[in-house]
Amino acid sequence: PLDQFEVTSLLGLNAPIFGYLNLTLTNLALYSVLVLFLVVAIHYLGNNDSKLVPY
């Protein structure tokens, strides 16, 4: 049952800059970025340009 929590590499990039840089996109990072974008989108859509003290 712990196989569902396995972190897998989806996209990898080996760049010979700054020594030997290894950049990978994992399923955990993908889900985190999607949740971040969803929270920011809900914040901006729900904000409605409302001010705390109206003029």
PDB file as gemmi writes it, atoms N, CA and C in Angstrom:
CRYST1    1.000    1.000    1.000  90.00  90.00  90.00 P 1                      
ATOM      1  N   PRO A   1       0.802  -1.216   0.000  1.00  0.00           N  
ATOM      2  CA  PRO A   1       0.000   0.000   0.000  1.00  0.00           C  
ATOM      3  C   PRO A   1       0.843   1.278   0.000  1.00  0.00           C  
ATOM      4  N   LEU A   2       2.145   1.180   0.248  1.00  0.00           N  
ATOM      5  CA  LEU A   2       2.978   2.380   0.242  1.00  0.00           C  
ATOM      6  C   LEU A   2       3.463   2.756  -1.153  1.00  0.00           C  
ATOM      7  N   ASP A   3       3.117   1.968  -2.171  1.00  0.00           N  
ATOM      8  CA  ASP A   3       3.523   2.292  -3.536  1.00  0.00           C  
ATOM      9  C   ASP A   3       2.861   3.563  -4.045  1.00  0.00           C  
ATOM     10  N   GLN A   4       1.720   3.934  -3.481  1.00  0.00           N  
ATOM     11  CA  GLN A   4       1.025   5.129  -3.938  1.00  0.00           C  
ATOM     12  C   GLN A   4       1.761   6.410  -3.541  1.00  0.00           C  
ATOM     13  N   PHE A   5       2.674   6.331  -2.584  1.00  0.00           N  
ATOM     14  CA  PHE A   5       3.424   7.497  -2.136  1.00  0.00           C  
ATOM     15  C   PHE A   5       4.825   7.555  -2.740  1.00  0.00           C  
ATOM     16  N   GLU A   6       5.096   6.767  -3.746  1.00  0.00           N  
ATOM     17  CA  GLU A   6       6.417   6.740  -4.364  1.00  0.00           C  
ATOM     18  C   GLU A   6       6.643   8.013  -5.175  1.00  0.00           C  
ATOM     19  N   VAL A   7       7.793   8.624  -4.989  1.00  0.00           N  
ATOM     20  CA  VAL A   7       8.159   9.825  -5.736  1.00  0.00           C  
ATOM     21  C   VAL A   7       8.889   9.381  -6.988  1.00  0.00           C  
ATOM     22  N   THR A   8       8.309   9.690  -8.144  1.00  0.00           N  
ATOM     23  CA  THR A   8       8.898   9.285  -9.415  1.00  0.00           C  
ATOM     24  C   THR A   8       9.356  10.512 -10.192  1.00  0.00           C  
ATOM     25  N   SER A   9      10.394  10.347 -10.963  1.00  0.00           N  
ATOM     26  CA  SER A   9      10.927  11.422 -11.786  1.00  0.00           C  
ATOM     27  C   SER A   9      10.177  11.455 -13.107  1.00  0.00           C  
ATOM     28  N   LEU A  10       9.601  12.607 -13.421  1.00  0.00           N  
ATOM     29  CA  LEU A  10       8.841  12.756 -14.654  1.00  0.00           C  
ATOM     30  C   LEU A  10       9.689  13.347 -15.774  1.00  0.00           C  
ATOM     31  N   LEU A  11      10.554  14.306 -15.419  1.00  0.00           N  
ATOM     32  CA  LEU A  11      11.357  15.001 -16.418  1.00  0.00           C  
ATOM     33  C   LEU A  11      12.701  15.326 -15.791  1.00  0.00           C  
ATOM     34  N   GLY A  12      13.766  15.008 -16.495  1.00  0.00           N  
ATOM     35  CA  GLY A  12      15.093  15.248 -15.954  1.00  0.00           C  
ATOM     36  C   GLY A  12      15.953  16.055 -16.900  1.00  0.00           C  
ATOM     37  N   LEU A  13      16.839  16.845 -16.323  1.00  0.00           N  
ATOM     38  CA  LEU A  13      17.765  17.652 -17.111  1.00  0.00           C  
ATOM     39  C   LEU A  13      19.114  17.638 -16.413  1.00  0.00           C  
ATOM     40  N   ASN A  14      20.118  17.162 -17.114  1.00  0.00           N  
ATOM     41  CA  ASN A  14      21.485  17.171 -16.596  1.00  0.00           C  
ATOM     42  C   ASN A  14      22.255  18.274 -17.300  1.00  0.00           C  
ATOM     43  N   ALA A  15      22.563  19.332 -16.571  1.00  0.00           N  
ATOM     44  CA  ALA A  15      23.228  20.490 -17.154  1.00  0.00           C  
ATOM     45  C   ALA A  15      24.653  20.595 -16.615  1.00  0.00           C  
ATOM     46  N   PRO A  16      25.624  20.768 -17.505  1.00  0.00           N  
ATOM     47  CA  PRO A  16      27.018  20.895 -17.052  1.00  0.00           C  
ATOM     48  C   PRO A  16      27.373  22.312 -16.616  1.00  0.00           C  
ATOM     49  N   ILE A  17      26.460  22.985 -15.920  1.00  0.00           N  
ATOM     50  CA  ILE A  17      26.747  24.318 -15.386  1.00  0.00           C  
ATOM     51  C   ILE A  17      26.754  24.218 -13.868  1.00  0.00           C  
ATOM     52  N   PHE A  18      27.533  25.081 -13.233  1.00  0.00           N  
ATOM     53  CA  PHE A  18      27.697  25.067 -11.774  1.00  0.00           C  
ATOM     54  C   PHE A  18      28.126  23.695 -11.286  1.00  0.00           C  
ATOM     55  N   GLY A  19      29.146  23.177 -11.902  1.00  0.00           N  
ATOM     56  CA  GLY A  19      29.582  21.820 -11.582  1.00  0.00           C  
ATOM     57  C   GLY A  19      28.811  20.856 -12.461  1.00  0.00           C  
ATOM     58  N   TYR A  20      27.982  20.061 -11.867  1.00  0.00           N  
ATOM     59  CA  TYR A  20      27.141  19.140 -12.633  1.00  0.00           C  
ATOM     60  C   TYR A  20      25.747  19.198 -12.024  1.00  0.00           C  
ATOM     61  N   LEU A  21      24.902  20.064 -12.584  1.00  0.00           N  
ATOM     62  CA  LEU A  21      23.583  20.341 -12.030  1.00  0.00           C  
ATOM     63  C   LEU A  21      22.570  19.338 -12.563  1.00  0.00           C  
ATOM     64  N   ASN A  22      21.827  18.732 -11.665  1.00  0.00           N  
ATOM     65  CA  ASN A  22      20.808  17.760 -12.030  1.00  0.00           C  
ATOM     66  C   ASN A  22      19.451  18.310 -11.616  1.00  0.00           C  
ATOM     67  N   LEU A  23      18.628  18.692 -12.587  1.00  0.00           N  
ATOM     68  CA  LEU A  23      17.294  19.209 -12.318  1.00  0.00           C  
ATOM     69  C   LEU A  23      16.272  18.168 -12.733  1.00  0.00           C  
ATOM     70  N   THR A  24      15.394  17.800 -11.820  1.00  0.00           N  
ATOM     71  CA  THR A  24      14.350  16.839 -12.136  1.00  0.00           C  
ATOM     72  C   THR A  24      13.010  17.370 -11.666  1.00  0.00           C  
ATOM     73  N   LEU A  25      11.979  17.044 -12.423  1.00  0.00           N  
ATOM     74  CA  LEU A  25      10.607  17.351 -12.037  1.00  0.00           C  
ATOM     75  C   LEU A  25       9.956  16.050 -11.602  1.00  0.00           C  
ATOM     76  N   THR A  26       9.555  15.991 -10.350  1.00  0.00           N  
ATOM     77  CA  THR A  26       8.938  14.783  -9.820  1.00  0.00           C  
ATOM     78  C   THR A  26       7.429  14.975  -9.730  1.00  0.00           C  
ATOM     79  N   ASN A  27       6.727  13.888  -9.456  1.00  0.00           N  
ATOM     80  CA  ASN A  27       5.281  13.994  -9.325  1.00  0.00           C  
ATOM     81  C   ASN A  27       4.901  14.860  -8.120  1.00  0.00           C  
ATOM     82  N   LEU A  28       5.694  14.826  -7.064  1.00  0.00           N  
ATOM     83  CA  LEU A  28       5.420  15.664  -5.899  1.00  0.00           C  
ATOM     84  C   LEU A  28       5.572  17.150  -6.238  1.00  0.00           C  
ATOM     85  N   ALA A  29       6.596  17.501  -6.996  1.00  0.00           N  
ATOM     86  CA  ALA A  29       6.793  18.890  -7.398  1.00  0.00           C  
ATOM     87  C   ALA A  29       5.687  19.346  -8.344  1.00  0.00           C  
ATOM     88  N   LEU A  30       5.244  18.468  -9.235  1.00  0.00           N  
ATOM     89  CA  LEU A  30       4.166  18.816 -10.154  1.00  0.00           C  
ATOM     90  C   LEU A  30       2.871  19.093  -9.404  1.00  0.00           C  
ATOM     91  N   TYR A  31       2.525  18.246  -8.443  1.00  0.00           N  
ATOM     92  CA  TYR A  31       1.314  18.460  -7.652  1.00  0.00           C  
ATOM     93  C   TYR A  31       1.426  19.734  -6.819  1.00  0.00           C  
ATOM     94  N   SER A  32       2.599  20.018  -6.296  1.00  0.00           N  
ATOM     95  CA  SER A  32       2.790  21.225  -5.491  1.00  0.00           C  
ATOM     96  C   SER A  32       2.617  22.484  -6.332  1.00  0.00           C  
ATOM     97  N   VAL A  33       3.153  22.491  -7.543  1.00  0.00           N  
ATOM     98  CA  VAL A  33       3.014  23.648  -8.425  1.00  0.00           C  
ATOM     99  C   VAL A  33       1.559  23.822  -8.849  1.00  0.00           C  
ATOM    100  N   LEU A  34       0.861  22.730  -9.134  1.00  0.00           N  
ATOM    101  CA  LEU A  34      -0.549  22.821  -9.504  1.00  0.00           C  
ATOM    102  C   LEU A  34      -1.396  23.379  -8.364  1.00  0.00           C  
ATOM    103  N   VAL A  35      -1.140  22.940  -7.149  1.00  0.00           N  
ATOM    104  CA  VAL A  35      -1.888  23.451  -5.997  1.00  0.00           C  
ATOM    105  C   VAL A  35      -1.569  24.922  -5.764  1.00  0.00           C  
ATOM    106  N   LEU A  36      -0.316  25.325  -5.930  1.00  0.00           N  
ATOM    107  CA  LEU A  36       0.055  26.727  -5.773  1.00  0.00           C  
ATOM    108  C   LEU A  36      -0.677  27.602  -6.784  1.00  0.00           C  
ATOM    109  N   PHE A  37      -0.693  27.193  -8.057  1.00  0.00           N  
ATOM    110  CA  PHE A  37      -1.401  27.962  -9.075  1.00  0.00           C  
ATOM    111  C   PHE A  37      -2.895  28.011  -8.800  1.00  0.00           C  
ATOM    112  N   LEU A  38      -3.463  26.920  -8.311  1.00  0.00           N  
ATOM    113  CA  LEU A  38      -4.887  26.887  -7.996  1.00  0.00           C  
ATOM    114  C   LEU A  38      -5.222  27.837  -6.849  1.00  0.00           C  
ATOM    115  N   VAL A  39      -4.408  27.858  -5.813  1.00  0.00           N  
ATOM    116  CA  VAL A  39      -4.649  28.749  -4.679  1.00  0.00           C  
ATOM    117  C   VAL A  39      -4.500  30.207  -5.092  1.00  0.00           C  
ATOM    118  N   VAL A  40      -3.487  30.523  -5.893  1.00  0.00           N  
ATOM    119  CA  VAL A  40      -3.294  31.900  -6.348  1.00  0.00           C  
ATOM    120  C   VAL A  40      -4.437  32.324  -7.260  1.00  0.00           C  
ATOM    121  N   ALA A  41      -4.906  31.439  -8.135  1.00  0.00           N  
ATOM    122  CA  ALA A  41      -6.021  31.770  -9.024  1.00  0.00           C  
ATOM    123  C   ALA A  41      -7.303  32.003  -8.238  1.00  0.00           C  
ATOM    124  N   ILE A  42      -7.578  31.174  -7.248  1.00  0.00           N  
ATOM    125  CA  ILE A  42      -8.775  31.369  -6.425  1.00  0.00           C  
ATOM    126  C   ILE A  42      -8.670  32.675  -5.637  1.00  0.00           C  
ATOM    127  N   HIS A  43      -7.479  33.010  -5.190  1.00  0.00           N  
ATOM    128  CA  HIS A  43      -7.288  34.264  -4.467  1.00  0.00           C  
ATOM    129  C   HIS A  43      -7.579  35.461  -5.367  1.00  0.00           C  
ATOM    130  N   TYR A  44      -7.032  35.461  -6.580  1.00  0.00           N  
ATOM    131  CA  TYR A  44      -7.241  36.596  -7.474  1.00  0.00           C  
ATOM    132  C   TYR A  44      -8.668  36.668  -7.989  1.00  0.00           C  
ATOM    133  N   LEU A  45      -9.314  35.535  -8.223  1.00  0.00           N  
ATOM    134  CA  LEU A  45     -10.701  35.562  -8.676  1.00  0.00           C  
ATOM    135  C   LEU A  45     -11.649  35.959  -7.548  1.00  0.00           C  
ATOM    136  N   GLY A  46     -11.347  35.570  -6.340  1.00  0.00           N  
ATOM    137  CA  GLY A  46     -12.205  35.895  -5.215  1.00  0.00           C  
ATOM    138  C   GLY A  46     -11.964  37.262  -4.620  1.00  0.00           C  
ATOM    139  N   ASN A  47     -10.858  37.892  -4.971  1.00  0.00           N  
ATOM    140  CA  ASN A  47     -10.527  39.195  -4.409  1.00  0.00           C  
ATOM    141  C   ASN A  47     -11.493  40.264  -4.902  1.00  0.00           C  
ATOM    142  N   ASN A  48     -11.815  40.251  -6.183  1.00  0.00           N  
ATOM    143  CA  ASN A  48     -12.801  41.155  -6.787  1.00  0.00           C  
ATOM    144  C   ASN A  48     -12.425  42.624  -6.645  1.00  0.00           C  
ATOM    145  N   ASP A  49     -11.156  42.918  -6.473  1.00  0.00           N  
ATOM    146  CA  ASP A  49     -10.670  44.290  -6.298  1.00  0.00           C  
ATOM    147  C   ASP A  49     -11.413  45.026  -5.194  1.00  0.00           C  
ATOM    148  N   SER A  50     -11.785  44.329  -4.167  1.00  0.00           N  
ATOM    149  CA  SER A  50     -12.496  44.969  -3.057  1.00  0.00           C  
ATOM    150  C   SER A  50     -11.484  45.582  -2.092  1.00  0.00           C  
ATOM    151  N   LYS A  51     -11.835  46.733  -1.593  1.00  0.00           N  
ATOM    152  CA  LYS A  51     -10.973  47.434  -0.644  1.00  0.00           C  
ATOM    153  C   LYS A  51     -11.507  47.230   0.769  1.00  0.00           C  
ATOM    154  N   LEU A  52     -10.633  47.335   1.734  1.00  0.00           N  
ATOM    155  CA  LEU A  52     -11.042  47.161   3.118  1.00  0.00           C  
ATOM    156  C   LEU A  52     -11.909  48.334   3.579  1.00  0.00           C  
ATOM    157  N   VAL A  53     -11.496  49.559   3.201  1.00  0.00           N  
ATOM    158  CA  VAL A  53     -12.275  50.754   3.537  1.00  0.00           C  
ATOM    159  C   VAL A  53     -12.693  51.405   2.227  1.00  0.00           C  
ATOM    160  N   PRO A  54     -13.975  51.349   1.857  1.00  0.00           N  
ATOM    161  CA  PRO A  54     -14.408  51.961   0.589  1.00  0.00           C  
ATOM    162  C   PRO A  54     -14.392  53.487   0.684  1.00  0.00           C  
ATOM    163  N   TYR A  55     -14.169  54.149  -0.430  1.00  0.00           N  
ATOM    164  CA  TYR A  55     -14.104  55.619  -0.467  1.00  0.00           C  
ATOM    165  C   TYR A  55     -15.480  56.202  -0.634  1.00  0.00           C  
TER     166      TYR A  55                                                      
END                                                                             
